[in-house]
Amino acid sequence: MATEAMATQDNDDLLLENGDASEELYVRRNIVVDKGQDLLRIDKFLMARIEGATRNKIQQGIEAGLVLVNNQPVKSNYKVRPKDEIVLYSETNPESTEIVPEPMALEIVYEDQDLMVLNKPAGIVVHPGCGNYHGTLVNGVAFHLREQNPDVTEALLPRFGLVHRIDKNTSGLLVLAKNEKASAHLAKQFFDHTVDRKYIALVWGDFSEDQGTVHAHVGRHQRFRKIMTAYPDGDYGKEAITHYRVLEHFHYVSLVECQLETGRTHQIRVHMQLIGHPLFNDDTYGGDRIVKGTIYTKYKQFVDNCFALCPRHALHARTLGFIHPTTKERMFFESSLPNDIEQLIAKWRSYAAYKGAPEE
């Protein structure tokens, strides 16, 4: 679908400390056709309304179901009528940065002619942006795709197929498209929240209930613009919903599975902080210090050793499920925990078994 410069785009999104902006790379726009509008093919109508649009991309977006008229999908030859209500899903337009293809070792979990699923290690920024112009995952993907087809450019395939992101220091699964049709189809699934995403996280504290849901808007902090915060009253930010389930109790920390219903920037990290369970070693949201447990010398040394073992927030995108854009089959992928989180869990498991229930 055509890229559109949105006046409401918050440029501060480019300044997040990890180099990533929002996970969701598509926005929704509503257009009400003027009363005096003559009958006109919808592809021509949208070309005239959207800056930088091409007829080919608009038609591909219509075919992928990214354009609805009066809540119904239409064909490119549909003629808009006065007072028609058009819903358009279009790409956001982050900082204009030339993506330079760079050779990189990619862990490709699955690949076909339409898409590829990657397992991203921690420490790698997904997309070039402010302060991170080289060495990102998309630089490596661009090289990989250009090796397969020299004609592939970012103009042909925006962001070289990136349809969602995860934080720099979060590991795990990402899906990328290899053509415009697949990109539009996958992006709409993310926007409509029909993609199955589950994360594994080690968080501070024990839970009285083994499952629950956090429903609180997530938006930029009003004072500290480089971080996000939760707005439970919904007065700022965007709606965000996280379902969590406790997998293991280690007394001072807990292993949880988080399922995203929405995909906001730092959503899991912010929501876990909100309910008093910041991610272990999350230096942005208060998890890089002892949150639970009596601070005595041996315990402090144990926690410091754990921090050194996993020197990043303990979060891994473990599962990813979606509908294949061409075959329409349900695809599902699962990624094993990386060594740092695996060893961290084992260390806490042994400590909890040795110490037993913590003293009140």
VEXMARPA-900702 format. One record per residue (C-alpha): x, y, z; residue in three letters. Coordinates in steps of 0.001 Angstrom, whole numbers, padded with zeros to 6 digits, always signed. Each point is the difference from the previous one (the first is absolute). Example, Ala and Ser with C-alpha at 12.3 -4.5 7.8 and 13.67 -1.06 7.14 Angstrom:
REM residues 2
+012300-004500+007800ALA;+001370+003440-000660SER;
END
This chain:
REM residues 360
+000000+000000+000000MET;+001273+003506-000660ALA;+002210+001699+002548THR;-001532+003146+001465GLU;+001638+002721+002068ALA;-002282+000306+003003MET;-000157+003437+001591ALA;-000733-001624+003337THR;+003125-002171-000052GLN;+001945+000694+003187ASP;+003614+000540-001040ASN;+001121-000940+003491ASP;-000727-003607-000965ASP;+003413+000101-001655LEU;+001743+000846+003264LEU;-000754-003081+002075LEU;+003135-001243+001647GLU;-000075-003334-001798ASN;-000324+001433-003489GLY;-003440-001510-000635ASP;-003316+001784-000384ALA;-003451-001520+000408SER;-000454-003678-000803GLU;-002942+000849-002235GLU;+001121+001437-003332LEU;-003441+000696-001459TYR;-002485+002711+000914VAL;-003711+000280-000657ARG;-001522+002979-001774ARG;-003679+000805-000461ASN;-001196+001961-003027ILE;-003564+001215-000546VAL;-000650+000800-003653VAL;-001227+003558-000646ASP;-003629+000589-000905LYS;+000948+001445-003384GLY;+002351-002790-001030GLN;-000584-001360-003527ASP;+000033-003760-000542LEU;+003657-001021-000200LEU;+001903-003265+000182ARG;+001294-000472+003516ILE;+003596-000574-001109ASP;+000001+003342-001815LYS;-001753+001678+002924PHE;+002629-001190+002477LEU;+002868+000933-002314MET;-001261+003572+000086ALA;-000388-000017+003800ARG;+003233-001694+001082ILE;+003378+001600-000462GLU;+002517-002184-001842GLY;-002526-002707-000863ALA;+000258-002074-003151THR;-002899-001742-001659ARG;+001767-003348+000153ASN;+000545+000177+003769LYS;-003541+001175+000623ILE;-001385-002868-002046GLN;+002178-002468+001913GLN;-001277+001462+003260GLY;-003598-000310-001154ILE;+000605-003611-001046GLU;+001524-000735+003422ALA;-003080+001395+001772GLY;+001655+003158+001324LEU;-002791+002199-001361VAL;-003598-000267+001223LEU;-002978+002025-001191VAL;-002936+000131+002409ASN;+001665-002867+001908ASN;+000167-002221-003087GLN;+003001-000959-002172PRO;-000213+001268-003572VAL;+001718-000486-003344LYS;+002177+002555-001758SER;-002776+000861-002457ASN;-002435+000953+002783TYR;-001216+003553-000536LYS;-000102+002160+003090VAL;-003233+001796+000726ARG;-000813+003072+002084PRO;+000083-000708+003761LYS;+001758-003362-000432ASP;+002043-000821+003110GLU;+003421-001334-000962ILE;+002324-001724+002472VAL;+003577-000119-001213LEU;+002887-001888+001604TYR;+003249+001624-001056SER;+003627-000183+001008GLU;+001443+002414+002490THR;+002907+002033-001255ASN;+002883-000059+002505PRO;+003247+001855-000526GLU;+001042-000149-003638SER;+003173-002062+000176THR;+001653-001723-002906GLU;+000335-003685+000773ILE;+003417-001222-001092VAL;+000142-003779-000587PRO;+002609-001544+002306GLU;+001069-003659+000265PRO;-001168-001487+003277MET;-000471-003441+001487ALA;-003776-000388+000206LEU;-001733-002783+001901GLU;-002751-000780-002495ILE;-002639-002247+001550VAL;-002176-000207-003129TYR;+000015+001478-003495GLU;-002041-000281-003176ASP;-000733+002270-002960GLN;-002305+002241+002079ASP;+001541+000351+003439LEU;+002767-000890+002405MET;-000016-000590+003763VAL;+003139+000964+001917LEU;+001231-000649+003511ASN;+001566+003291+001117LYS;+002737-000063+002642PRO;+000041+002585+002769ALA;+002115+003086-000577GLY;-000974+000644-003614ILE;-002212+002913-001020VAL;-002668-001030-002495VAL;-000125+003039-002309HIS;+002401+002883-000734PRO;-000867+003194+001816GLY;+001452+002803+002051CYS;+003473-001115+001089GLY;-000354-003486-001522ASN;+000579+000214-003733TYR;+002053-003168-000481HIS;+000095-003497+001405GLY;-003757-000277+000456THR;-002008-003088-000824LEU;-001588+001656-003025VAL;+003446+000820-001408ASN;+000696-003728+000043GLY;-003423-000868-001424VAL;+000516+002507-002815ALA;+003257-001720-000936PHE;-001670-003418+000124HIS;-002906+001072-002215LEU;+002250+001821-002474ARG;+002073-003167-000331GLU;-003174-001822-001030GLN;-001309+002783-002228ASN;+002196+003026-000883PRO;-003112+001942-001043ASP;-001420+000088+003541VAL;+000206+003534+001373THR;-001570+001797+002946GLU;-002176+001907-002461ALA;-001371-003336-001230LEU;-000173-001620+003447LEU;-000128+002595+002809PRO;+002438-000721+002847ARG;+000883-003161-001917PHE;-003120-001728+001279GLY;+000037+000992+003665LEU;-003568-000065+001374VAL;+000674+000035+003768HIS;+002907+000434+002398ARG;+001320-001089+003370ILE;+002337+001921+002288ASP;+003761-000001-000479LYS;+000612-002053+003145ASN;-002957-002335-000480THR;+000773-003246-001784SER;-002337-002146-002061GLY;-002189-000395-003040LEU;-000743+002497-002758LEU;-001802-000461-003317VAL;+000940+002014-003085LEU;-001699+000147-003378ALA;+001785-000558-003317LYS;-002493+001773-002255ASN;-002481+002862+000266GLU;-003097-002197+000084LYS;+001365-002105+002858ALA;+001095+003152+001826SER;-003491+001523-000150ALA;-001710-003244+001014HIS;+002281-000615+002985LEU;-000073+003621+001141ALA;-003785+000001+000097LYS;+000058-003123+002199GLN;+002230+001808+002475PHE;-002200+003087-000098PHE;-003140-002076+000529ASP;+001689-001849+002904HIS;-000590-003437-001524THR;+003664-001035+000225VAL;+000813-002394+002848ASP;+003010+001273+001949ARG;+001210-001421+003298LYS;+003057+001145+001925TYR;+001924-001579+002847ILE;+001170+002394+002716ALA;+001702-000248+003357LEU;-001473+002682+002252VAL;+000538+001159+003556TRP;-002315-001173+002775GLY;-002488-002782+000626ASP;-003635-000036-001134PHE;-003034-000756+002132SER;-001946-000945-003142GLU;+001497-002178-002717ASP;-001573+001894-002867GLN;-001449+003366-000808GLY;-000387+002822-002504THR;+001517+003472+000016VAL;-002173+002524-001828HIS;+001588+003451+000032ALA;+000851+002465-002733HIS;+003677+000300-000854VAL;+001533+003249-001192GLY;+003057+002173+000245ARG;+000907+001277+003446HIS;-001103+003616+000309GLN;+003344+001106+001446ARG;+002584-002596-001001PHE;-000642-000251-003726ARG;+002353-002887-000657LYS;-002067-002468+002027ILE;-003579-001210+000010MET;-002446-000196+002880THR;-003436-001414+000787ALA;-003162+002097+000192TYR;-002615-002218+001719PRO;-002684+002680-000339ASP;+000482+000162-003766GLY;+000636+003746-000002ASP;+003155-000326-002127TYR;+001622-002541-002263GLY;-001613-002877-001860LYS;-002022-002939+001231GLU;+002228-002894+001051ALA;-000981-003454+001269ILE;+002362-002661+001345THR;-001093-003415+001264HIS;+002448-001747+002324TYR;+000335-003474+001506ARG;+002482-001077+002680VAL;+002048-003004-001100LEU;+002253-000375+003072GLU;+000331+001644+003397HIS;+003526+000680+001271PHE;-001165+002007+003031HIS;+001938+003196-000704TYR;-000521-000186-003772VAL;-002531-001736-002250SER;+000083-001479-003475LEU;-002995+001208-001983VAL;-001487-000379-003461GLU;-001410+003198-001465CYS;-002407-000002-002926GLN;-000417+003255-001879LEU;-003428+001077-001123GLU;+001423+003320-001180THR;+003536+000941-000994GLY;+001110+003271+001571ARG;+003531+001205+000528THR;+001482-001729+003087HIS;-003475-001331+000851GLN;+000986-003030+002074ILE;+002753+001896+001794ARG;-002328+002892+000871VAL;-002936-002197+001010HIS;+002126-002209+002245MET;+001446+003084+001669GLN;-003532+001344+000526LEU;-001093-003063+001999ILE;+003181-000033+002082GLY;+001900-002684-001915HIS;+002659+001705-002156PRO;+002002-002221-002311LEU;+003187-001368+001515PHE;+002970+002242-000889ASN;-002128+002534-001892ASP;+002083+003127+000539ASP;-002696+002240-001520THR;-002935-001080+002143TYR;+001555-000721+003397GLY;+000958-003654-000310GLY;+003768+000496+000237ASP;+000027+000109+003794ARG;-001228-002261+002784ILE;-003760+000458+000066VAL;-000959-002965+002192LYS;+001935-001701+002786GLY;+001976+001041+003034THR;+003214+001727-001025ILE;+002752-001943+001735TYR;+003475-000619-001342THR;-000395-003519-001386LYS;-003368+000715-001613TYR;+001269+003212-001556LYS;+002986-001853-001416GLN;-002307-002671-001412PHE;-002188+002613-001721VAL;+003052+001831-001367ASP;+001221-003299-001447ASN;-003403-000440-001635CYS;+000199+003496-001489PHE;+003415-000859-001447ALA;-001306-003283-001397LEU;-002835+001769-001874CYS;+001155+003601-000587PRO;-003304+001119-001562ARG;-003683-000127+000849HIS;-001143-003622+000143ALA;-002564-000067-002809LEU;-000262-002387-002946HIS;-002571-000065-002841ALA;-000600-003726+000132ARG;-002966-000711-002295THR;-001422+001568-003133LEU;-003121-001064-001870GLY;-001710+001541-003039PHE;-001883-000775-003203ILE;+002215-000506-003037HIS;-000792+002805-002478PRO;-000146-002329-003019THR;-000926-003511+001174THR;-002318+001321+002757LYS;+001333-002768+002246GLU;+000615+000613+003696ARG;+003741+000240+000625MET;+001490-000488+003473PHE;+003583+000296+001190PHE;+001702-000460+003344GLU;+003472+001083+001042SER;+002070-001563+002778SER;+001145+002247+002797LEU;+003476+001493-000614PRO;+002861-001139+002220ASN;+000106+003101+002199ASP;-003657-000269+001030ILE;+000159-003800+000221GLU;+002972+000174+002369GLN;-001617+002817+001967LEU;-003141-002075+000570ILE;+002058-003026+001023ALA;+001931+002099+002507LYS;-003160+001387+001608TRP;-001628-003436-000022ARG;+002937-001467+001921SER;+000054+002926+002417TYR;-003721-000302+000731ALA;+000307-003753+000581ALA;+002946+000519+002331TYR;-001455+002897+001994LYS;-003620-001154+000085GLY;-002705+002544+000744ALA;+001403+003485+000712PRO;-000210+001487+003454GLU;-002736+002580+000502GLU;
END
